[in-house]
Amino acid sequence: MVSIAFFRPLVVPVLAALVLAGCAGGGGRKPAPNRPAPVVKERPRLSASELRQCFADLRAADVRFDALPDRNFPGGCSAIDSVKLLDVGVPVANLGAMQCPLARTFAQWAYYAAMPAARRFLRGELVKIETMGSYACRNINGVAGPAASQRSEHAFANAVDVSAFILADGRRVSVKAGWSGSSDERQFLRALHRSACKRFQTVLGPDYNAAHHDHLHFDMGRGPYCR
């Protein structure tokens, strides 16, 4: 059993301007031709001691991960201070680079929220979490106006999109079907959404807009913002 007693929610109150970090879509997608050039601002990075502590926290919790080299990509995208999670107590599909604080908070959420909620609401053991990925070099999707020219938190390996949960008995509860599914599925997914709002800076789900009808978006960017 994974021990993650050291975790604490990472809450950094910041003004919620331009907080909307849109999701959906694959890595490397270029902005549409009629979009303005992306606005890219310098990203703060962890100090050497903060990064060492993040790695130590993950190891102390028996979370399996690989530390990744810093990478900068064309268009102002990057994966800095990042890791690849291999196992957070259950396997997680489709994860790429994640900034270490995001990975730490995601592991916390998986252990303290997803696993217990599966037992409580679905009366089953969670054996896998499916995602739509983490890093993707692109702008915010599903928004208009000035925010459409902003790089998504995905472009900095600072966001993850969760799409479904697999139970030991073979059941698959997806955000797309389960958000308006059975009573147990609705309660399960909304409990996970509420818990995420206490841990991540931005949480967006199906009630936010059509672009999020099939996943929960978590990031550690601007916020707090919970929809």
N, C-alpha and C positions, 0 to 999 in steps of 0.2 A: 504493500500500500504506500502510495506517495505521501510523504509528510511535508506539508506546506504551511506549517504553523507560523513561519516567519513573515508571511505575506501580510501586507497592509494595503488598503485601497490607496491608489495613487490619485489624489485629487489636487489639482493645481488650479485654483480659481483664476480665470482670465476672462476678460471681456469677450462676449460671444460674437463679435463681428466676424463675418465671413467664415462662420464655423462649419458650414455645410460641406462635408467632405464626401462627395458622391461616389457611388460604387458602380458595380456591374461592368464587365468588359475585361478583355484579356490584356496581358502585359504587352508593352511595345506599341499599342495602338496610337496612331497619329491623330492629332486634333483635326476636326472637319475643316475643309479649306476656308469656309466662311467665318471661322472663329478667329478672334484676335489672337495675336501671339501670346503665349503663356506668360503670366507674371510670376517670376521666380525670385524669391527673397532668400537671403543667406539663412541657413538653418543652424540654430545653436546645436552644439554637440556635447556629449558627456565629457567630463574630465577623466583623466586616466584612472583616478581613484573611484569615481562613480561607476565606470565600466567594470573595473575589477570587482566592485561590490555586487553589481548586477550578476556577473558570472558566478560569483561565490554564492549568491542567494539561490540561483538555479541549481547549482551543484548540491547545496545543502538540502534542497527539496527533492533530490533524486530525479530531477527533470533532465532528460537526455537531450543534448543539443550539440550543434557544431558552431563554433565561433567562425564568422565569415570575415574575409578581408574587406576593408573599406573600398567602395567602388563609386565612381562618378560616371554618369551616362550623358549622352547628348541631350540637349533640351533642358538642362538644369535638374535632371532627376538624379537620385543617389540612393545608395544603401550604405549608411554609415553607422558604426557602432551596432552592428546587426548580428543576428544569430539565425540558424535554422533549427526549429524545434523538431525533435525526433519522436519524443514520447512525453506526455504530460500526465501520465497515469493511464491514459488511453491513447491510441494512435489518432493523429489528426491528418486528414487528407489534404493535399494540394497546397501546403504551406511552402512559401519561398522565404526570402529574407524578411526579417522583422527586427526593427530596432529593439535592443535588449529590454528597455522598460516596457514596451508593448508586449514582448514575449513573456516577461515576468508576470504582467497583469493578466494576460490571457491564460497562463497556467493557473494562476490564482482563481480566475473565474471558472475554468473547467473543473477544478477540484472542489471549490466551495459552492458553486452554483449548479453547474450542469449535472454532475454526478449525483448529488443529493436530490435534485429536482426530479431526475429520472426515477429514483426510488419512490419519492413521495407521490408524484402525480401519475406516473406511468406504471408503477409497481414492477420495475425492471431495472437491470443493470446496464448502464451505458458502456458500450464497448468501442465506439468510434464516433468521432466528430468529423463531419464533412465541411470543407470550406470552398470558396471560389477563389481563394488565393489571398496574397498579401501585397507584395510589390507589383506595381504596374505603372509604367511611365505615361501618365496622361493627366488631362485636366479634370476638374469636377464634372460629373455627369448629372443630367436631369435638372439643371438649374439654368436660369436666364440672368441677364444683366451682368454687372461687373464680376460676380462670382464665377461666371462661366469661363473667364480667362485665368482663373487661379488654378495652380497645380493641386491635384488631389493629394491627400495624405498618403495615398497608395504610392505616389511618385517618390516618396521618401522612405518606403518600407515601414510606414508608421500607421498602417491600417490593415484590418483583416475583415473579410466577409464570411460569415458563418451561414451555411445553407441547410444542414440536416444533421440528424442524430440517429445512430444505429444502436439498437438494444440487443442484448444477448439472445433473446428469443427470435431475432430476425426482423422485428419491426423497424421500419424507417419512418421517422417523423421529420418531415421537411417543413421549412418555414413557409414555402409556397402553399402547400396543402393544409398544413396543420394550424396556421394562423386563424383560419375560419373553419377548422375541422371539428373533431369531437371535443366535448367539454374537457377531457383530460389533456388533450393536445393543446388546446387553447390556454389552459392554466399553466401547463409546463412551459410553453414558449414565452408567455407573458411574465412568468416568474424569472426566467433567464434574462429577459429584457430589463426588468426592474433591477435585478442584481448588477447587470452590466452598467446601468446608469450610475451606480454607486462607485464604480471602479474606473471606467474609461472616461475620457474627456468628452467624446462625442459618441452617441449611440443613435442609430437610425434604423427603423424597421418598416414593415408594411404600412403602418398608419401614417408614415411621413409622406411618401409619394409613390407613384407607380414604379419608379426606377428601383425601389426597394421591396417589391412585392414578394420576392423569393429569397431574401436573405436579411440577416442582421449585420449592420456595419458597425464596427468598433474602431476607434482611433484614439491616439494620445496627443492630438493636435490642440487646436483652439477649443474653448468650451468654458464651463460645462454646458452641454446641449444634449437633451434627451427627447426623442420623438419616436 
